Amino acid sequence: MPELPEVQTVVDHLNQQDIGGRTITAARVYWPATVADRRADRFCETITGCTIRRITRRGKYIVFHLSHGLTMLIHLRMTGRLNWTKAGVLRNKHEHVILEIENKHELRFQDTRKFGRVFLSGAPETILGKLGPEPLEQRFSKARLEKMLDTRRRQIKPLLLDQTFLAGMGNIYVDEALWEAGIHPQRLGASLTKKEIGALHRAIRRVLHKGLKNMGTSLGNGKGNFQSVGNRPGRNADALHVFRRTGNACPRCASVIERIIVTQRSTHICPRCQPAPDV
């Protein structure tokens, strides 16, 4: 699933296409379930005539700020991607929502596995307001993370994956951040020392900034692999230290990277750098 660096990369690439200020002249939906909060015909009717004022990100949501007091939210889920193409280009069978834009282009939501969702709302905070803080914002300080973890009797990995706790993190960047900080994913949040929390705070920011610099992480060549607008893959795979590095040597201590399961999620650790908690 695309995480913060991948979603922000998509937003950045969309904003390079001169979409802002353009009007949506028509809409078509080929898989009605992709539209999460209303009938497909009502979605097409409501969004037609709206102007795209700006495009931003919140957590893993792409946020289209529209005229008429509306906001369109897109969650890519496992295999979603956005295609920006000239009008008239033959539609591929996985492009489920198409927005016609006034400059003779189309914005198409493609999703091979059909898990992605599009929301059109006059009250986006009903969805976005449930999200935790943004990990790259200045307000997400070490002191705030200390307070957030103070009484948490929950394992640190699922806690960091919880979007209501911290927005935008997923399996890749949580594994990388925990390795960087030297923290085992099964440690309880409240068990972390101030020193460890400081290391985790720095690690979260470091791995996300690196992912952004490399325009996201693409793994393999499958159809569902992450690609940004224009079919551009991310370059961050070669910068990963533990994620999907099972059997390789830890870059820090040369121990063998292991794969374990934490709350049903595949997890990658160095057993030496990230000592298991006492049972």
C-alpha positions in Angstrom: 0.0 0.0 0.0 1.4 3.4 -0.9 2.6 5.3 2.3 3.3 8.9 3.0 6.3 9.3 0.6 4.5 7.5 -2.3 1.3 9.5 -1.8 3.2 12.8 -1.5 5.1 12.0 -4.6 1.8 11.5 -6.5 0.6 14.8 -5.2 3.8 16.5 -6.2 3.6 15.0 -9.7 0.0 16.0 -10.1 0.8 19.6 -9.2 3.4 19.6 -11.9 0.7 19.0 -14.5 -1.0 22.4 -14.4 -4.2 20.9 -13.0 -4.8 23.6 -10.4 -7.4 26.1 -11.6 -8.8 23.7 -14.2 -12.5 22.8 -14.3 -13.9 19.2 -14.4 -16.1 19.1 -17.5 -17.4 15.6 -17.2 -16.9 12.4 -15.1 -17.4 8.7 -15.9 -17.4 5.8 -13.4 -16.8 2.2 -14.7 -16.7 0.4 -11.3 -19.3 2.0 -9.0 -17.9 0.6 -5.8 -14.8 2.8 -6.3 -17.0 5.7 -5.3 -17.4 5.1 -1.6 -20.0 7.6 -0.3 -22.7 8.0 -3.0 -24.1 6.5 -6.2 -21.8 6.7 -9.2 -24.3 8.8 -11.2 -24.7 11.2 -8.4 -20.9 11.5 -8.1 -20.6 12.4 -11.8 -23.4 14.9 -11.6 -22.0 16.6 -8.5 -18.4 16.9 -9.5 -19.0 18.1 -13.0 -18.4 21.9 -13.2 -16.2 21.9 -10.1 -12.8 23.7 -10.3 -9.7 22.0 -8.8 -8.3 24.7 -6.7 -5.3 22.8 -5.2 -4.1 19.3 -4.4 -2.6 18.3 -1.1 -2.1 15.2 1.1 -3.3 14.2 4.5 -2.0 10.9 5.8 -2.5 8.4 2.9 -5.3 10.5 1.3 -4.8 12.6 -1.8 -6.9 15.7 -1.2 -8.5 17.6 -4.1 -9.8 21.0 -2.8 -12.6 21.8 -5.2 -15.0 24.8 -5.7 -18.6 24.6 -4.5 -17.4 23.8 -1.0 -16.5 20.2 -2.0 -13.4 18.0 -1.4 -12.5 14.8 -3.2 -10.4 12.4 -1.3 -8.6 9.5 -3.0 -7.2 6.6 -1.1 -5.0 4.4 -3.3 -5.0 1.4 -1.0 -3.1 -1.6 -2.4 -2.8 -1.0 -6.2 -4.4 2.4 -6.9 -2.6 4.9 -9.1 -3.5 8.1 -11.0 -3.0 8.6 -14.7 -2.9 12.0 -16.4 -3.5 11.6 -20.1 -4.8 13.4 -23.1 -8.5 13.0 -23.8 -9.3 10.3 -26.3 -6.6 7.9 -25.3 -8.0 4.4 -25.2 -9.1 3.5 -21.6 -7.4 0.4 -20.0 -9.8 -2.0 -18.2 -8.4 -1.0 -14.8 -9.2 2.7 -15.1 -12.4 2.9 -13.0 -13.0 6.6 -12.6 -12.2 9.2 -15.3 -12.5 13.0 -14.8 -12.4 15.1 -18.0 -10.5 18.3 -17.5 -11.0 21.5 -19.5 -7.5 21.5 -21.1 -8.3 18.4 -23.1 -6.8 16.0 -20.6 -8.2 13.3 -18.3 -7.4 12.3 -14.8 -7.9 8.6 -14.4 -8.0 6.5 -11.3 -6.6 3.0 -12.0 -6.8 0.2 -9.5 -6.1 -3.4 -10.5 -7.4 -5.0 -7.3 -10.3 -2.5 -6.9 -9.6 -1.8 -3.2 -9.0 2.0 -3.7 -11.8 4.5 -2.9 -12.9 7.9 -4.0 -14.9 10.1 -1.6 -16.7 13.4 -2.5 -17.7 15.4 0.5 -18.6 18.8 1.8 -17.2 17.8 5.2 -13.9 16.1 4.7 -13.0 16.3 8.4 -15.5 13.5 9.1 -12.7 11.3 7.5 -9.5 13.4 7.9 -10.3 14.5 11.4 -9.8 10.9 12.6 -6.2 10.8 11.5 -3.3 11.2 13.9 -0.6 13.9 13.5 1.6 14.3 10.5 5.0 12.9 11.3 6.9 15.5 9.2 5.1 18.5 10.7 6.9 20.7 13.2 4.1 20.0 15.7 5.1 16.4 15.8 7.9 16.9 18.2 9.9 14.4 20.4 7.9 15.8 23.4 4.6 15.1 21.7 5.7 11.5 20.8 6.6 11.0 24.4 3.2 12.1 25.5 1.5 9.9 22.9 3.4 6.8 24.1 3.2 7.5 27.8 0.4 5.1 28.7 0.3 2.9 25.5 0.2 -0.8 26.5 0.3 -1.8 22.8 3.1 -3.1 20.7 5.0 -0.3 19.0 4.7 -1.6 15.4 0.9 -1.9 15.2 0.7 1.4 17.1 2.8 3.2 14.4 0.7 1.5 11.7 -2.5 2.9 13.3 -3.6 5.9 11.2 -5.5 7.4 14.2 -2.2 7.4 16.1 0.2 8.6 13.4 -0.8 9.4 9.9 0.9 8.1 6.8 3.1 5.3 8.1 2.9 1.8 6.7 4.8 -1.5 6.8 7.9 -0.4 4.8 8.7 2.8 6.7 7.7 1.5 10.2 10.1 -1.5 9.7 12.9 0.9 8.5 12.3 3.4 11.3 12.3 0.7 14.1 15.6 -0.7 12.7 17.1 2.7 12.6 16.1 3.4 16.2 17.2 -0.1 17.4 13.7 -0.9 18.7 12.0 -4.3 18.5 8.6 -4.1 16.9 7.0 -6.0 19.8 8.1 -3.6 22.5 5.2 -1.9 24.2 4.9 1.8 23.5 5.0 2.8 27.2 8.2 0.7 27.7 10.3 3.0 25.6 12.8 5.2 27.4 13.1 8.9 26.6 16.3 8.1 24.8 14.6 5.5 22.7 11.7 7.8 21.9 14.2 10.4 20.7 15.9 7.9 18.5 12.5 6.7 17.1 11.4 10.3 16.4 14.6 11.0 14.5 14.3 7.7 12.6 10.7 8.3 11.5 11.6 11.6 10.0 14.8 10.3 8.5 13.2 7.3 6.7 10.3 9.4 5.4 12.5 12.2 4.1 14.7 9.6 2.4 11.6 8.0 0.8 10.4 11.4 -0.4 13.8 12.3 -1.9 13.7 9.0 -3.8 10.1 9.5 -4.9 8.8 6.5 -3.0 9.4 2.8 -2.9 8.7 0.5 -5.8 9.3 -3.2 -5.2 9.5 -5.6 -8.1 7.8 -5.3 -11.5 4.3 -6.5 -10.7 1.2 -4.7 -12.1 0.3 -3.6 -8.6 3.6 -2.1 -7.8 3.8 1.6 -6.9 4.1 4.0 -9.8 3.5 7.7 -9.7 1.9 9.9 -12.4 3.4 9.1 -15.7 4.2 5.6 -14.7 7.3 6.7 -12.8 8.6 4.1 -10.3 10.1 5.1 -7.0 13.8 4.8 -6.4 13.8 4.0 -2.7 14.0 0.2 -2.8 17.8 0.3 -3.0 17.9 2.5 0.2 16.0 0.0 2.4 18.0 -1.6 5.2 15.7 -4.4 6.5 12.4 -4.4 4.6 12.3 -7.5 2.4 16.0 -8.1 3.1 15.4 -11.4 4.9 18.6 -13.5 4.9 20.8 -10.6 4.1 23.4 -9.1 6.4 22.4 -6.2 8.6 24.1 -3.1 7.3 25.0 -2.1 10.9 26.2 -5.3 12.6 26.3 -8.0 9.8 23.8 -10.2 11.6 21.2 -12.0 9.4 18.0 -10.1 8.8 15.0 -12.1 10.0 11.3 -12.0 9.0 8.8 -12.4 11.8 5.0 -11.9 12.1 3.7 -9.1 14.4 -0.1 -8.9 14.7 -0.4 -10.7 11.3 1.9 -8.3 9.5 5.1 -9.4 7.9 8.0 -7.7 9.8 11.7 -7.4 9.1 14.3 -7.0 11.9 17.9 -7.4 12.9 17.8 -9.7 16.0 21.0 -8.1 17.3 20.3 -4.4 16.7 16.6 -4.8 17.9 16.7 -7.1 20.9 13.4 -8.8 21.7 11.5 -7.7 24.8 11.6 -9.8 27.9 8.5 -12.0 28.1 
